[in-house]
Amino acid sequence: MITLIRHGTAGDASRDEDRCLTREGRREVAKLARRLLRSAIRFDVVVCSPLVRAVQTAELVIAGLDHCGQVLVDPRLAPERSPRALLELIRNLAPARRVALVAHEPLLSSFAGLLLGRPLGRGLIKAEAMRISLPRGLDHHGQWRWSIDPVAGKRKPFA
């Protein structure tokens, strides 16, 4: 299982990599973490982009879930990186079975499309989580299981 999480709303900064979550962004991510907790979602490993807003998002999710597993920062999750590079990242995380990737658009929706074998058709909105199962492994198309709408705070099954 791979859970893709887009960072919350971030403010402005002179350099993109320094943009921090706004107060609203922190609220969005805290709401997401509560919904993940209510759904009994757990991760073996959480990997995030090195950009400040993604690290802050990962920290809030980790705290909200009382995560005791592995936490990594990986430059392959930075914006404008290749979604194919994430396949190698996931392979290197074995035997972890429940992985969360905290990153940016358009990388996350491109990676979701790669895993699903078809374009996602939309980007993840800020503080959205999407779970994809890979019952036959990374070399086969996965299945979109659900997403969590950060505005409503509700988990929506794939339609």
N, C-alpha and C positions, 0 to 999 in steps of 0.2 A: 504494500500500500504506500502510495506517495501522496502526501498532502501538500498542495501548492498554496502558499499564503503571500498575498501582496501586502506590502507595508501600508501603514495608515497614512492619512493626510500629513504632508510635511510643509514646513514654511520655506521661506526664501533664505538663501545664503549666497555669498559671492562665488563659491564653488559648489557644484551639484553634489559632490560626495559629502559635503558638510551639512546638508539640509537635515534638520531635526524634525521629529514629530511635533505637530502643534498640540495644543490642549485637546482640540477636537480629535486629532489623530490618535492621541493616547486613549480617549474615551472609546473610539471605534475599535481599537485593538483590545481594550479591556472587555468590551462587550463580546467580541469574537472569542476571547479566551474563556469567558463564562459559558458561552454556548458549546465550545469544545469540551469543557469540563462536564456540563450537563449531559452531553452525548457520550461521556466516558471515553473520549478520544485520548489516546496515549501515543507517544513516539519513543522509538529506540534512540533516535538521533535527530537533532535539529541542526540544519545547516543554513547559514544566512550569508547574504551579500556583505561585503566589507563596508558598504555605505552606511552612514550613521543612522538614517531612518529605518533601514532594514535591521540593523543590530538592535535598535531600540524596540522595534516590533517583536523581534525574537525574544528579547529579554522580558517583555510584558507577557507574551504567550507562555514562556517557560515558567514565570512566576505564577501566572494564573492557573497553570496545570500542576504546579508543584513538581515539575519535571526533574527527574534525577538521572536521566540518561546523558548521553554524550551531546556536546554542543560544539559546533565548528563554524568558523568563518572561512569562506572560500571565494577567491576572486572570480571563479567561473560563474558566480551568481550575480556579478556586477552587470549593470545595464549594457546593452549592445553586445553582449557576449553570445556565443553560438549555443543554440539549444542542444546541438549534438554533443558538445563538450559535457553537458550534464548527464548524458548516458554513461560516460566514463566515471563521472563522480559517483553516480548511484551504484555502479558495479564495484567501485572501490570501497563502498560502505558495507558490503556483504560481510557478515550475515545479517545485518540490520534488516528488519522486515517492515517496520513502520517508520518512514522517513518523512520529515517536514522540511520543505525548502522555502525559505523566506527571501523574497526578491522583488523584482520590478517587472513592469510591462515595457516592451512587448515580449520579453524573454519568457515569462511564465506561460502566456497563452500559446506562444510558439512551441514551447516544450510540451504543453498539454496536447497540442495537435500532433506532435511527433509521437507521443505515447499512444494516442488514440488512433493514429493512422488516418486522420482527416483533420482539416482545419477546424479550430474551435469555433470560429465565426464571431468571436467577440473577445475583448480583453477582460481580464479580471479587474473589478473595481477595487478601490482602495479598501483594505482590511477585509477582503474576501478570501475565503478558504475553499479549496476544491480538492476532493479526494478522487484518486484514480487507482483502481486495483489492477494488478498485473498477474493474474492467476497462472499464466504460462511463461512468465518472465519478461525481461526487457526486449527479447528478440521477437516478441509477438505483440499485437495490438492490445492495449489495455481497455478497461471499461470505466466510464465516468460514473462514479457511485453517487456523489452528492456535492453540493456546494452550500456554503453558509452565506446568506445575504447579510451584509454588515449593517444595513439600515434597519431591517426588520429583526435581525438577530435570529432568524429561523433557518433551519436546515432544510434544503429543498432536494429531494431525490432527482436523479436524472430523468428527464421526461422523454 
